[in-house]
């Protein structure tokens, strides 16, 4: 059974901004935005442990930033760009453009949330 995703109309700006405020989640969003299709959890190299990675994906899903689907034992994630652009025009591009100037997340300097 696939997890619940908020509908486009249920997306809330405060939830989306919270999801995008963490450097690890922002790194995930950049990876998903550049991917050609859905990405399996194991394909996303992050400087945090597996359970922390799962938590970050859950926050992105619950905020409506990412969509996930289960296929066998794998979970695939994709960015909900169409929904985000329709609900909050320009927001995702603005955040991603600003993030380009940020260095990649470093385990020694990352904070958990």
Secondary structure as GFF3:
##gff-version 3
##sequence-region A 1 113
A	DSSP	three_ten_helix	8	10	.	.	.	ID=ss1
A	DSSP	alpha_helix	13	20	.	.	.	ID=ss2
A	DSSP	alpha_helix	23	34	.	.	.	ID=ss3
A	DSSP	beta_strand	39	40	.	.	.	ID=ss4
A	DSSP	three_ten_helix	41	43	.	.	.	ID=ss5
A	DSSP	alpha_helix	50	63	.	.	.	ID=ss6
A	DSSP	beta_strand	66	71	.	.	.	ID=ss7
A	DSSP	beta_strand	74	79	.	.	.	ID=ss8
A	DSSP	alpha_helix	81	87	.	.	.	ID=ss9
A	DSSP	alpha_helix	91	99	.	.	.	ID=ss10
###
